[in-house]
Amino acid sequence: MTRGGGSEALIRLDRVTCRYGTEPVLVNVDVDVRPGDFIGVVGPSGSGKTTLLRAIMGTVTPIAGSVRRRAGLRVGYVPQIETVNWNFPVTVGECVLMARGGRRLPWPSRAEKADVHDVLERLGLAHLQERHIRCLSGGQQQRVFIARALLRQPELLLMDEPTAGVDVATRHEVLHLLDELNGGGLAVLLTTHDLNGVAAHLPALVCLNREVVASGDPARVLTPDVLEKTYGAPMDVLEHAGMPIVVDRLPPGNVVRMPPRGSAR
Amino acid sequence: MTLDHLLRPFEFEFFINGLTVATLAGALCGLVGVYVVLKGMSYIGHGLSHAIFGGFAASALLGINFFLGAGAWGFASAMMINGVTRRRRAIGSDAAIGVITTASFAIGLALIKRYGSGGKNPDALLFGQILGVSDSDVLALAIVTVATALVVFFCYRPLLFSTFDPEVAEVSGVPTARVDALFTLVLAASILTTMNVLGVTLVAATLVIPAVVARMLTDSFGRMLVLATIIGALCGFVGMNLSYHLDIPSGPMIVLTGSALFAVVFAATGRRGLRRAGALRDHAGELTA
């Protein structure tokens, strides 16, 4: 699973079970995240992806199993872009700075100003510091929240559906950026609904449907059998340029006729 | 209208007292109101002032200090609203405010009818008595204003983070439950000391109007805090003066001054201001636009 080598795990989930009310959301889940990992978590809605993130962050306490965090681990979290309150009055600079703890006074110290400028510069946002967060492109908005997470110099970056509701160009932009950050040694774990656009491109996947159905290299994990167990729906897997491509298998006699690819709507 | 005419009310001590209190209360509510409006809890001011009325009746009955009794009651009501909303996600904060604060107001009315109000005038509490404020009212308001300013100043980032994005704030090590409790305490104290001079029925407007006007004028959180405080103080100051010259009670005049300012800024900022202030929670459409 790793890019950076098999050193001590940053996070180790050992047979973790979580429940909301009487309904189990995660059952006996084992997940290891090591330095340099880049892991995608896939599964249908309600499969426990977000709960898995929360268990990793420690905002949900498992009723069974254990979550072991490496001592002093710094985690950065980027929420789903659709859950952000875009009418909240914060500029790009204010948004990034709010995650920085430690200082009591409202305005940033000289060192903090430099740190904010550095992280914005690194993500190509330095010229937008005074802009309101709504007045940005989708890719820029996503980068602002990544910048906020990076300001804390995390060793692990967690992202909830980083490509939900964004266009193709933004998706590529985000994936390239994450790949770059991962190349620099940052471990990344993200959840996604997008099997072909995101999951197939990642080095490692966890297929989740309350329990871990399969995990590992996408080429090995994305099989009709695993997908059916994960999503409860039949799917076929084709291959294109060495990459798996997942397509829906509609039952015969279905009245819905999908238009051929590339045709006008 | 001559300068003499404008300055005449300043010869009266009661007016200067009232003016000080109105300006302070306006600034305090303007500052606290920023968080209230951005948390989408605009109705909490209205609700908590009603709830505190229950605390007023209870402290009159038990013979304890109004500020302590009603303050503790208000804080407990606000914590109960938070608790109900957190434990049962199906109950929204608006509904929780509706249930708890109205019940508390009803307790207040029932207690006063049955046992009297212990010498304090319930009408003054309902409709305000800005020209009859006592020294202890002024002192309490001044203490709460300074304390609130200190809290906002020294907890600036944790407060901002947990207002904007509570879940990520918690992950990032902000003790959000404690920050929420601290804010609730500040809010209850602000409403308590303000309703004593402005009245139960008018507190809500002094919390909401300055924040909304400030929001129309800026996209920056820091600037919104400063602007709302200044606008609140200005509305209190101008409203009190107008109240004297037009012979209209001070509470309504302060609120009407704020409303007029709102209308002017609303018209002047046009579509830009509308977009900023409008639908504070409605953001889904903005993404695809």
Interface residues (C-beta under 8 A of the other chain):
Chain A: M57 G58 T59 V75 Y77 P79 I81 E82 V84 N85 W86 N87 F88 P89 V90 T91 E94 C95 L97 M98 A99 R100 G101 R103 R104 L105 P106 W107 H132 R134 G138 R152 G165
Chain B: L38 F153 F154 Y156 R157 P158 L160 F161 F164 D165 E167 V168 E170 V171 S172 G173 V174 R215 T218 D219 S220 F221 G222 M224 R276 G278 A279 L280 R281 D282 H283 A284 E286 L287 T288
